[in-house]
Amino acid sequence: MALLRPPALLLALVVSELHCLPWFINVSESQGPGTTIHSFSFNCTAHMPMLELVHVQPPTTFFNQPSLSRWQKIYVGTVTLNSLARLDALAVNHYELQLRFTCGNNVTEGPLYVDVYRDPGYSPCSGRFASPAGEIIQVRETVTPGAQLYTLLLPGLELQHAQISINSAQDPPYFPGPFSINGQGWLLAPSQGLKGQAGKVFQLQILVTFGQNRSCHGMLKVKVLPVPSSQISFLGQARNITILDDLAPGSQVVQVRARGFDVRYEILSPVPCPLFSIGRGDGVVRTTAPLELAQAWGAAVTRLQVKAYERLRPWASVDLDLTVNVRSVNRWPPRCLPAMLVTEIPETTPVGTVLNTFTCTDPDSPGSTLNYELRFHSPPGPASLCLRGRALEVNATLDCDTPGACFQHAASILVLDGGQPLMTTEVPVLVMVIPVNEFSPACVPHTFRIREDAGPHTLLGSVVGTDKDYPHNSIEYDISGGPTAFSVDRLSGTPTPGLGWKGGTRVDCKLRLWAPLLGEIHLLGSLDYELQTLYRLTVLVTDQSQDQDPTNRRSGSCTITIEVEDVNDHAPECQPPFQELTIYAPLGRSVEVTKVSCWVPQEPQRLVFSYSIVGGNSQSRFSLQGPILVLNNMLGPPWPEQPHTHELLIRVADAGRSIPHLSATATVIVHLVPWSTSTAATRTRSAAVTSVTTPLLVTDTEAFWQPEPWFVVVLTVTSALFLLALGWLFSRLFQGLAQMLQTPRKPAQALLLNSIQGTEESIEGFMEAPRMEMPQTPSSAMSLLFDGRAQDSRTGRDYLFNTLTGARRWL
């Protein structure tokens, strides 16, 4: 077989031209039984062709099997409506006919789509209703009074303002009551009911007026059936059915089954039913039109009243109410604003703060309720955030002061719709927590000790600063005021590539970026215990990199006490370092020779020393009682008769805990003169003088002070003024007391003694020594006076002396 034109079947009107089979044809609902829907022309030369109708969707018996005839070497197939055909565009407006053409071994199938369209001029008075016999309906005598029995107003007539009325008589006693027609074209049972009217046939003449003075007549016969002897009933059947709106016309919705003999099914309500139909023999409810809710929201819920009855006894029937719910097919997931949330919040954000409110809609079902779920990714667990409805809130305190506690929360919000299949949308959420510098760093006061001889860069210790904010060791150290002899490492932390040593800002200190260095305090200069023994440093600890704002820094402080430990670094000094003196040593008595006066000028508070004779004391005639040199005449070797000189070396060392012990040596030259009695002097002297006493050598030490020049000037001027005032005052006094004053004279004997004693003492020489206390013989108060004056022959220096005691005083 050879097709004249693709695709599978070729159609042609009964004309000489051939045309391709159309996929769609339009038929008016006014077309009646026997109407030719369309004709097909084929070319099959070698075999007898065959054209058949395979199936119709939705199933119906309105179409006959195609007929095939030959016309001038071309076979023509025709599709017609059968005698039961009654097209209704509002009931079913689309049919699909599957045709099969066979030519020998070649079989080709193709669809033919028939669309039924409305005909405004179509008269409702047609068919059996307009025939002389009229339309016959059957009802049971147990029908409810006023129940709907028949629909007279066909679809579309309400647009033409049709009026339907019964114009035939309904007189009793034959009629139990009048039948009526309401505004919707429904024939209603009499209000008295039809009980006892079984077997009667009520004939009703119906007048339909529509359009502009247009009308038609019809006949309706109501046959009352007795109560059936056998009960018919539906099997267990779900009363609510849910389907999707993507079902194609003719798709099965549900199948109802009733118990009985040769049961038939029909839809009682709604009539007409534009969306659904039921198979008379199988009870399968099918769709008759597209159910997309986007175009027809009225199809969301349809309530069907299905009647099941026995074919041979139509009065034996039962009704079933079905509710068909059409659910929109879930084609699109929900859409959300924002589609992604990335936000930053400080760690001090209060609990309950709303971060964002999500607005989501379902394109398939606007206004439907959506479900929201919060899912955490890192860190896991709903500790910090929560979802209340559509609002994302802070659920707990955001603490970033422990390692890994927060800084970033990754989550997602899963939005689910209620459609089938279930569609979801995931909204990524990234909440970054910004650290806030909440706490001030602190450090603990500490006391360090250091020897005064410690060298520069000596490490005293470390100041450990703590900060509750993370990172805890990001602290900067500095010294506020105080001495510049110390420095503190400025920073602490882990090694940082590219950074090395760096000078401090205030003092000459250095920093190293290493974790073990926590505010190390170093000595920069030298210390002197004698100048300062205690230092107090105020160490400032300032945090850094604890806040997004680098200028938001906090600081604290603590006091570091540095105690300088004394180191014995100055030897004592003796004044004078050299002494030479002459003493007369009485036998049998111990005599204090001199006192060694030593001290440490740099450490005047050091007063404890140890004294020892380290040289010149070969005969052990001398000993030390602390700093006092004592001559021991009671024990020891015999006393020499001639004067003897001892050169003693006295070692003076500092005592106490200070280490090392430093010492100095003082030299004392002692000229010992034996104690003897001078008879010549006894004879020449008066009886009052019985013996010659040992002379006492007294050394007068004059202190030298050199004041500042300005002080000398001020003192000079002040003294001059004072002397002028004092001279004037004395001149006034002396004028009145001149006669009362007398000048004492020394006796001639004292002058003679001065001459004699000066000659004798010049032979002994001059020896400077400190004052020495000698044993004194009993004498009067006159022994304390110097009654002679002489000049030393060696030094030429004048001195006073006492002829009784021998004591001298240098001038």
Buried (B, 14 or more C-beta within 10 A) or exposed (E): BEBEEEEBBBBBEEEEEBEBBEEEBEBBBBBEBEBEBBBBBBBBEEEEBBBBBEEBBBEBEBBBEBEBEEEEEBBBBBBBBBEEBBBBBBBBBBBBBBBBBBBEEEEBEBBBBBEBEBBEEBBBBBEBBBEEEBBEBBBBBBBEBBBBBBBBBBBBBEEBEBBBEBEBEBEEEEBBBBBBBEEEBBBBBBEBBBBEBBEBEBEBBBBBBBEEEEEBEBBBBBBBBBEBEEEBEBEEBEEEBEBBBBBEBBBBBBBBBBEBEEBBBBBBBBBBBBBBBBBEEBBBBBBBBBBBBEEBEEBBEBEBBBBBBBEEBBBBBBEBEBEBEBBBBBEBBBEBEBEEBEEEBBBBBEEEEEBBEBEBBBBBBEEEEBEBEBEBEEBEEEBBBBBEEBEBBBBEEBBBBEEEBBBEBBBBBBBBBBBEEEBEBBBBBBBEBBBBBBBBBBBEEBEBEBEBBBEEEBEBBBBBBBBBBBBBBBBBBBBEEBBEBBBBBBBBBEEEEEEEEEEBEEBEBBBBBBEEBBBBBBBBEEBBBBEEBEBEBEBBBBBBBBBEEEEEBBBBBBEBEBEBBBBBBBBBBBEBEEBBBBBBBBEEEBBBBBBBBBBBEBBEEBEEBBBEBEEBBEEEBBEBEEBEBBBBBEEEEEBEEEEBEBEBBBBBBBEEEBEEEBBBBBBBBBBBBBBEEEEEEBEEBEEEBEBBBBBBBBBEEEEEEEEEEEEEEEEEEEEEEEEEEEEEEEEEEEEEEEEEEEEEEEEEEBBEBBEBBBEEBBEBEBBBBBBBEBEEEEEEEEBEBBBBBBEBBEEEEEBBBBBBBBBBBBE
